[in-house]
Amino acid sequence: MTPRSVTPAAPVDHAPGRKASISRDDLIAAALRLIGPHRSVSSLSLREVAREAGIAPNSFYRQFRDVDELAVALIDLAGRSLREIVGKARHRIGRGQSIVRGSVEAFIEQVRADDQLLHVLLREGTVGSDAFKQAVDRELNFFEEELRVDLIRLAAQDGVTLYEPALAARAITRLAFAMGAAAMDLPPEKDAELIEQLTQMVRMIITGTRTLGTSQP
């Protein structure tokens, strides 16, 4: 489930097996069809993406400068998708329910939804070009900033002070993404255990930043 659906455009009669025109979303959809658990976005070539999309290689350049720019577009789309999913999870958490557990459950649920965009974001932060790695890092920074604001807001509601809320948000974000990447290689039967572990780890970080904040002179 993603905020934008990537639906290929209908073929236009131009040449056998070729489309006369194509959109950015068509090329993104083609790239997603080519990648998988054992295939990295960074390993894609322009020619194979063009072939999968049903266009001549030169037509690729009408939408993207190169494969790196396509990969960055995938990362940006994946980040927006996950932020919307986690945001919706927060809103549906009722009074008395744990925001931490609810967010963790929504995150792992989406990992299991075979969301290729999320899988790209989880698996590929340390591979590919500098532009690709910077795009992944930028998306993580977005999550960290949103989480920092949430931590401060919740602490204010409880009348407590936080120690280095930005650092706490960074620790939680990096931990969640590392655990999410690990979850992709585990059977679904492990989900309950994984959710419990990740929930407790996040609570430990939150308790630590609140305790340190309170004890500071």
N, C-alpha and C positions, 0 to 999 in steps of 0.2 A: 504494500500500500504506500504510494508516494503522492505528494501534493500535486505533481504534474504527471499526467500519463504520457508516455512516449509512444505515440502511435504512428507507424510509418504511413506516409502519404500514398495515395493510390497511384499505381504506375500510369505514366502517360505514354501513349504510343509514339515512339521515336525511333527505336531500333530494337531488334530482337534481344530480349533479356536486359535491356538498358532503360533507364528512366531519363526523361528529358530534363527534369528538375527535381531537386531534393531539398529538404529542410535540415536544420541543425538537429532537430529531434529524430529525424530518420537516421542520421549518422550516429547519434548517441544510441539509438535502439540497435543498430547494426553492431556497434562495438560491444554492447551488453550481451548480444547473442554469441559473441565470439569468446568472451572471457568466462571463467569458471573457477572452481576450487584449485585447479592446477595450471591456470593461465592468467598471467598478470596483464593489466592494462598497458603497462610499460613495454610489454613484448609485442604489442600489435603493430603491424605495418600499415602504412597508408593504403597500399594496394589491396590488402586483404579486407580492410574496412570498406573500401570502395566496392570491391567485388561483392561483399555480403550485402551492401546497400543497393546493388544493381546499377551502379553508375560507373562512368569512366573515371580513372584516377584524377585527371585534371579537374573534374567537376567537384572534387573534394574541397579544392581551394576556394570555391565560392562561399563556403561556410566557415572553414577553419584554415588558419595559416599552415598548421602542421598537426601531427598526431599529438604532440605535447599539448597544444591548445584544446584539442578534443578531450584529452585526459583530464585537464584542469576543469573543463565544463562538467565532466562526470562527477568530479569531486565536489564542485559547488552544488550541483543538483542533489547529491547524496547528503551533504550537510544540511541543506534546507529541508529535505525529507525527514531526516532524523529529528531535527529541532521541532518540527511540527508534530511529529508523533509523540515525543516526550512532553511537549507542551500540552497536547490534548490529554495525555495521561494524568498530568497534574490537575487539570480542570475537573476530571471525572472522579478524582479521589475525594471521597466524602469526609465529613467531620469524624474524627476519631480514628481514621485510617492513617497509616504511615505514608508520608510523602516519599520517604526514602525507598521503602519497599515497593510502593506503587510504581515509582519511576524505574526501579531496577527490573521489575516484572515486565513493564512495557518495553524496556530495552531488549531484554532477552527474548521476549515474544516476537519482536521484530527480527531479531537474528534468525529465529526459527521460521520466519515467514518466507524464507528464500528470497529476501530482498537483495537483488544483485547490487543495487546502488550502495546499500549499507555494507555489503561484503567488500566492495571496492574500498570504501573508507576505512574499514577495519584492518584489512590485510596489507594495504600497500603504502603505508605512511613512510616506510624506510627504503623504498625502491623507486626507480625511475629517475627522471631528470630533476634538476634543482627546482624548476617551476612546478613540477608535480608535487614534490615534497613540501614546498612552500604552500601550495594550495591545501594540502592535508593539514599542515600546521595552522593555517589560517582558520580552517573549520573548527579545529580543536580550540583555538583561541576564542571563537564565538561561543562555544559551549562553556568555556571557563568563565567568560564574562557574565553570561546569563546566570550561571550557578553562583558566582560571587555575589551578584545582586540578590539572589534568592536567600543565600546564607545570611547576609546582613539583615534582610527584611525579617526572616524568621527569628533571628537572634534579638532584634529590636522588640518583636512581639513578646518574647520571653524575658525581656529586660536584662539580657546578658551582653557582654562585649566579646568580640572575636579577636584572636591573635592572627595577623596575616591572613585575612579572608581570601585574598587572591591566590596565595600559595596553597591554602586548603582546597580551593576550587580546582586548582591545577592538579593537585594530587588525586582528587576524586575522579576528575575527567580522564586522566591518563590511566588510572587503575581500571575504570569501567571499560575503556576501549581495549585494554590489554586482556581483560577477562572476557570481553565479547569476542575477540579474535580467537581466544582459546576455546570458547563455547562452540565455535563453528566446527571444531575437530572432535567434539564430544557427542555421544548419543543423547537424544532428547531425555532419556531416563535420568540423566545427570542434572537436568535443569533445576529441580527443586533444591538440590544440594548447592548448586552454583549460585542461585538466587539468595539462599540463606547466607552463604559465605560473603558474597559481594555486599549484601545489605549490612552485615555486621562490620565489615571492613570500613564501609562508608560512615557508619555510625561512630566507629572508633576515631576516624579523622575529625568528624564534627565535634565529638566530645573533647578531643584533644585541643582543637582550636578554641573551643569555649572555655575550657579549663585554664589554658595558658592566658587567654584574654582576661579572665577574672583575676588571675594571680599576678598580673603585671602591675608595678607600682604606678 
